Structures are given as structure tokens and as C-alpha cells.
Amino acid sequence: MTKHTYSYYPGCSGQGTSMEYERSTRAVCEAVGINLDEIPDWSCCGSTPAHTVDHTLSAALSGRNLGLAAKQGHDCVLTPCPSCLTNLKTAGKHMAESETFKEKVNRLLDEPLETIPDTKSVLQVLFEDLGPDALAKKVARPLKGLKVVTYYGCILTRPPGLMDFDSEENPISMDKLMQAAGAEVLQFPLKTECCGASHGVARRDLVMRLSGKLLDMADSLGADAVVTACPLCQMNLDLRQGQVNSANNASYRLPIFYYTQLLGWALGLPDASLGLDKLCVDPRPALQSISANKEVA
Amino acid sequence: MYQELQRAPHTPSGLFTRAQNIPFAASRQQTPNRLPYAGMPSGDVMQVVNLTNSPDKTFMDRVMEESGQTISLCYQCGNCTASCPYTFGFDIPVSQVMRLLQTGQKETVLSSSSIWLCASCTSCTTRCPNNIDVAKVMDVLRHEARREGFVKERRVKAFFDSFLDSVRSHGRVFEMGLMVDYIRKTGRFWTDMELGPKMLPKGKLAFKPHNIQGRDAIARIFERFEKEGS
């Protein structure tokens, strides 16, 4: 593929709780020739809380970033985070469709937004621009024997009219990338079920049940690991796995990877660039089983 | 969820009552009134809504205008409720929220937990056969609830508010500051205390906010929003 430069919106959690997603996303993109040009002085998209308060406020918080991205001169913004993706896309779409709405948003901004750049997930670009076949050729350390389930979460491909990528009911992009990297992808019926989202702090009881269901299914299918693309899903399943175990009288020990970490590992990138030590549930046994399989083969 | 409604009906007008307490329904005791619906606990009895109780006829129109969704198209297929991951925790299933909207039951809808617990997963929106963006309607109901002062899920609102206060102050979310502010707002000092020791050694918790250069610009967005409304 030809080298393409995109505006890059990392999102707030990438600076803290999902720093390993941010790190591995950059490492993988660099390794496969996708240039990420970080939006200078980007600000928070407002995430879920903003759109629960007001849609104009939410679009303005996203709009500032779209405006800064437009100045960079690239045709498209990439973000690894599905929540940021939803907000940036919703703001852009709604403003493009309604002049009245655009005016309302612009009244809240220092600099009115003229051109509205397109937004895509990093996953979409890795799947569509690079693709599984090209990826497979770059694999240096196949994930041979590693059984994974791919968990997309609620909003990476939904609603379809907004996201315009993969399938809203049975997405396959991560499955194909994982297979290309050599992993065995198990059929996971809860690919797009909700992990409980942002209620972990305020209503943990509800999240325990929803995330518990996901871990239970992954575990009963015999998965060695869960692969995610969302910082919030990953946090609920990984950081809160101990809480889920206590709440549900369970004893799961499932590593929860970001798909970029496993792709990076398969590409032979150094561990430090993938932030594997940042995961709460120790991923080393799962990764060692790959190495063991390789020696047998 | 329905048991809770029966213990303490949350509507002063008593919109939800056990079917057999209503004379009309009582006269039909012979016919089984345990029609099943998604999320219905076994052994529970169907709820009856008295539509003549203080409806606000302009309410649906307001929600339709703000959301841009034709709520009158909803014909109660129940796909949204069957798809909703939070139906088990809702006090009113989402399809019933839609029906209550059609009949102008403003107070019942705005004083529900459901509108705050909706996680915006958009399963409902994705599967609605009439292309109603149900998740957007739930969002607009939260806007209305804030305006009218209904907050059934105080902790959820406190978390959202702390989050936005953090964005307003720093331009980006400062996770540690957000948690401290949430605990200050709710008094729940033990919230997620056990997660600190898991995150600290990994260097995932920043102790200082990352203030962006344009944080004044972000504060101005909030100020203009408060002045202008939307």
C-alpha cells in the first residue's frame, strides 16, 4: 500500500488508562506505513457525558477538533477509540446534513467550522487500506495456537448509517486481521453486546453482570484471550476482572488485549512499544503458549 | 425491576398499578393477564398504565423536534427492549418508554431510572424496523430531565457532571481528578478504591492534569452554551 498520512486524534484515555492502546496503535501504524499526524492541541470530544447533556455542546467539543484537523490539510481523521469515533462522526454528519445545526454549533466555537473532515477508526484503515493479506505477509511471529475471541463492543460498527464500516451484527474485520496474524479466532456470539460502558463507577453492580456475561462466554468457549478495540470495554473486562470475579463468584484469568498489541506482537515489534506490561491480567502465559507451539512446530 | 415498582410506585398519580387493583382489569380476572414481554420476571403481573392521568400532550412533539425522530411510528414490536443490554436494570423497558411518550406521560418517563442507565449502545437504533433512532430519543429525554429537574440516578448524573467539569477545567479529561470530584459529589469515598493499587504500579494514573493550550477555548464553549442554551 502507498504511504498515507492521516490526522490523528488519540483521545483522553490514551494518555492514561489506555496508554498501551495508544502506544501499540502508533507502533503498528508506523510498522505498516500509516502516518499519524497528531492534531495539535486536541481537546476532549466530550464522550458520553456531553451528548447526554446536549447535542450542540457535544458537537462543539468534537467540532473544535475537526476544525484543527481541517487545518492540517489531510482528508481524514483517524482515532483508535470508538467513543471518540462516534462523537466526531456524529458531529460531522449532523453538521453536514443541517445548516441550522451547523450554525448553532459554530456559535459555541471560537473559530467557525467550514470544511468538515471525514473520520474513521484506525481499525477500518488497517482493514481496508492494508488488509489481512498484506498483513499476513508482514507477520514475523505468527500467533500460532492462540485461541482468541474478538469483542467489538457496542458502537464500533453501530449504528450502521453512521459508522458505514463492517457489519453491525456480525463484524469480521478484527477476526480477519487476527487470523492473518496467525491466531485461531473462535466464534463469539457476544461480539457486539454491551460491557456496561461508562457505568462502572456509578453503577458497578450493573457492569458486573454485563461484563461477567462476556467473560463467562469467552471462558466457556475455551478462549486463551479476548481481543478488544475499545478502551472502555478493555477497562471493564481487564481492570475490573477481579471485581467481576468477586461479584459473580468466578475465577476468570483471561488476558484482555487490544488488537493492536497482538498485531504488533505478530509483526515482531518490541514488547516495550506494545505496552504489554500495562495489562492487569498477566498476558505472559498466553504469549508463552504461542512460543511453545512454535518450538513444537 | 417490576417488583420495585410495585413496592413503591414512583409516580404520585399511581400510573402503574397492579392490574388486579383496577376494577376493569379485575372484572377480567378469568382471562390470564400474564402476557409475556422481554425482561418480564416470572410470576409477575402485567402493568397497566392509565392514559387519562395527567398527560402532557405537547411533550411528544417537543421530544420529536429535538431528536428529529418520528416517535409516532413506533408500533411496539419490542425489538428495542429485546436488544437492550440494560433491560434487566431498567425500571421501564425502552419500548414502554416509547409508548409512554406517545401518550404524553412526561412525568413517568422523566422520573425513570431507564433514561439515565441507557448506555447509548445503539442496539435499539440499529434494530428498529421503523428506523427510529431510539438511543437519540433516550438522550433527548436526559436533556429534558435535566431541564425539568428529574434525576432518578443521582450517581450517574454526578459521574457525567464530574467528567464534563474536568474537560471544562483542563481541556482533556483528568481521570484522577474526575474520580476525586465524583467522590466529593457523592460522598462515596470507597468507590473503586481497590483499583488504585492495580493501576499505580503500571503508571496508568496521572497525578497531574494535562492542561492543553486551548483550555480557555474549551471553557468558552461551555460558557456560551450556558448563556445561549442550545
Interface residues (C-beta under 8 A of the other chain):
Chain A: C12 S13 Q15 G16 T17 M19 D41 W42 S43 C44 G46 S47 T48 P49 A50 H51 T52 V53 D54 H55 T56 L57 A60 L61 R64 K104 R107 L108 L109 D110 C154 I155 R158 P159 P160 E168 E169 T192 E193 C194 G196 A197 S198 H199 G200 V201 A202 R203 R204 L206 R209 L210 L239 R240 G242 Q243 D277 K278 C280
Chain B: P85 Y86 F88 G89 L117 A119 S120 C121 T122 S123 T125 T126 D133 A135 D139 R142 H143 R146 E153 R155 V156 A158 F159 F160 D161 F163 L164 V167 G171 R172 V173 E175 M179 Y182 T191 D192 E194 L195 K198 M199 K202 G203 K204 L205 A206 H210 I212 Q213 G214 R215 A217 I218 R220 I221 F222 R224 F225 E228 S230
